[in-house]
């Protein structure tokens, strides 16, 4: 089965965003050292984690593109889901750290070099917006690409927070702006990352894909000519956009096996987002007695 995953089709976009983010990370580290800005160096640490997340997503795509083997009959599609799961866990950790750091800074807000913050953060904002535009479409098609998109989104929010805090501190010297905005960023990221985590775990547990209504699928198959019974119906995702299905179907005694199988496969692929089917057909009187779902 050679089905290109959605992430693989967007591999070039991910490489471009990784290059942009890595370039900004280097610039931010240099800027933080030259200006002696702790805030910029701390944000560089956050950027380093995001670069790692993007690199992990790209690595997973390369692994997932490896062909199937006797040991891995479905190939390595799940590597992308493992990457999205890892990204979700890392992002949740980052959000919790942001909230903790915001609390510490609220207790004792440090004096920040606001002008340097504004310049570097403005550059970062432009790069992050470009990255989001590049990944926006593909993030709706793949959990792995969604994880990468959230990495860039968290960077953009950080840049906006630094800019807003920089303007406030530059004009009012009210240094509580930094921890307050940082806490807002952390609270914004957490619920979205939690959704990514749940979706990743659902695929790893072989849950029914969100884009497949299994009740409609069952009802539709049962309405096809010569179909009398249906059980052992299972639908799961190998990775985002690659859904598989298996079922045990009882057909009438005078039905033609090949014609029935073709009709079923045509109906399933035309009406549901399923790319791989395994159907066991038996005629009335020859079927097993056990019924599952």
C-alpha positions, 0 to 999 in steps of 0.5 A: 500500500503506497499512500503518500501521507498529507504531511509528506506532501507538505514536507517542503513547506515544513523545511522552509518554516524550519529554516526561517525559525532556525535563522531567527533563533540564531539572531535572537541568541546573538541579540540577547548576548549583545544587549544583555537581555535576559528576556530575549535569551529566555525567549531564545530557549523557548524558540530552541524548543520550537525548532526542536519540535519542527525538526522532530516533525520533519524527521517523522515525515522522513520515517513515515515515508519509508516503505512497508516491510514484512516486520512493519506491514503498514509502514511507518505512518504512526511515526507522524502521530508519535511526533505530534504527541511529543509536540503536544506534550512539549507544548503543554510543558512550555505553557506550564513553564510560562505560567510558572515564570510569569508567577515568579516575575509577577512577584519580583518583576525584573527591569527589562531593556525594552527597546532591544525587546521591541526590535528583535520581537518585531523581526520574530513576529514577521518571520512567525507570521510568514511561517503560519501562512505557509503551514496554515492550509496543511495544518488542517489536514495532518496532526503532525503539521498541526503540531508544527503549526502550533509551534509557530503559533506559540512563537508568534504569540510570544513575539506579540506579547514581547512587543506589547510588554515592551511598549508598555514598559518603554512608555510607563516603566510598568514591569508587571506587563511582562508576567501578565502577558506571558500568563495570557500566552500560556493560557491561550496555548494550553486548550489548543494543545490539549486538543492536539494531544487528545487527537493523537492519543485517539489515533494511537488507540485506533479510535474511529476517525472524526471524519468518518460517521461509522453509523452512516457507514454501517447503514449504507453498506447494509442498503447495498444489493445482496448485503444481508448482515454486517459485523466486525466493522472497524475503522481507524487511522494509520495517520492523519488523512489515511483511514482504514477499514475492515468488516465481515459481511454476509451476502445472499447465496446467489450473489457474485463475490467479485461484483459484490466486493467491487460495489462495496469498495466503490461505495465506501471510497466514494462516500467516506474518507477511507483509502484502505479496505479489508472486507471478508465476504461470506454467503448466507449459511456459511457465516460464523455465528458470533456477532461483535459490533 
